[in-house]
Amino acid sequence: MGFRHFIGVVVVAVLMVGCSSPPPPIQVLPDLRFTDKPPFSLDVARIEVVSAYKAPFKEPNIEHLMPVPPERAAMNWANDRLKAVGRANTARFIVRDASVVEKSLKVDEGVSGLFKKEQSERYEGRLEVVLEIRDEHGRVVGEASASAWRSRTVPEDITIAQREKMWYELTQALAGDMNTLLETNMRQYIARFLVL
């Protein structure tokens, strides 16, 4: 092997080592649970937790890509906070909407756009749930619902990890709003089924 060939191999090897950087650490975001809050004891024999929302799994919807989709957060809420302590009736918790859509925002693509950081996407999330109390014949004898809506925008240079963290916080905010509204509406509309 000639000296020039040897130097060429060393230079290529150094360049290859210089170009390879360690992969970014994997971001692990915890599931959203509600076990830190006291459960609601309901005068029902059983609790059903179901989802009527059918995710399209295509653009503009992106909830299936989120670390914790709103649907899962809502179902976690029901499993963590609703407790059956009665002998009759059924409580049915239904997720009606748990969508998150991505909308592109207009950015300046001219020369001036090179010198400013703009918001490039907006994410709009919706979470709608209903808690029904049904008698032994399946008739709805009480109902409380909650509907939450939130949106967030992101800059055009956002990283994947930052985007996932924002998605997580969006679900967290939607679930927090749902929790507050549903607590209030349960006490107002199905108080007779709450066991204190």
Stockholm file with secondary structure:
# STOCKHOLM 1.0

chainA/1-196         MGFRHFIGVVVVAVLMVGCSSPPPPIQVLPDLRFTDKPPFSLDVARIEVVSAYKAPFKEPNIEHLMPVPPERAAMNWANDRLKAVGRANTARFIVRDASVVEKSLKVDEGVSGLFKKEQSERYEGRLEVVLEIRDEHGRVVGEASASAWRSRTVPEDITIAQREKMWYELTQALAGDMNTLLETNMRQYIARFLVL
#=GR chainA/1-196 SS CCHHHHHHHHHHHHHHHHHCCCCCCCCCCCCCCCTTSCCEEESSSEEEEEECCCCCCSTTBCGGGSSSCHHHHHHHHHHHHEEECSSSCEEEEEEEECCEEEEECCCCCSGGGGGSCCEEEEEEEEEEEEEEEECTTSCEEEEEEEEEEEEEEEETTCCHHHHHHHHHHHHHHHHHHHHHHHHHHHHHHSGGGBCC
#=GC SS_cons         CCHHHHHHHHHHHHHHHHHCCCCCCCCCCCCCCCTTSCCEEESSSEEEEEECCCCCCSTTBCGGGSSSCHHHHHHHHHHHHEEECSSSCEEEEEEEECCEEEEECCCCCSGGGGGSCCEEEEEEEEEEEEEEEECTTSCEEEEEEEEEEEEEEEETTCCHHHHHHHHHHHHHHHHHHHHHHHHHHHHHHSGGGBCC
//
